[in-house]
Amino acid sequence: MKILYLILSIVFVVFAGLQLNDPDPIHWTLGYLAIAISCALVAFGKYPKWWLWGVTVVFGVWMLTASPAFFRWVQGGYPNIAGRMEDSRPIIEETREFLGLVIAFVVMLALALPKRGERS
């Protein structure tokens, strides 16, 4: 599992770097870096509950606040979100952001939930 957590840590550092050209880079970059740090901590056997649950809750709330865009996308018949983003179609960016938050939340939840035999 250590290798998986280290790979996830690197992946989220890359995600953070990719956010630097985003219109709202600060919170995305910091958020992805928080996940990268969380993955690295767990990889090295550190399980600070306050940190892991804190980051998980932040991403959970953030995901919930972004969820209306996802439901608008579903109600709209699942229009293509793989295409080029346009100012006239903010649903593309909003849906992508929501899906990114789902991934982040699931990773954090997996890190925060105690696993039998991994920690005391």
Secondary structure, DSSP 4 states (H G I P E B T S, - for coil): -HHHHHHHHHHHHHHHHHGGGSSSHHHHHHHHHHHHHHHHHHHTT---HHHHHHHHHHHHHHHHHHHHHHHHHHHTT----SS--BTTBHHHHHHHHHHHHHHHHHHHHHHHS--TTT--
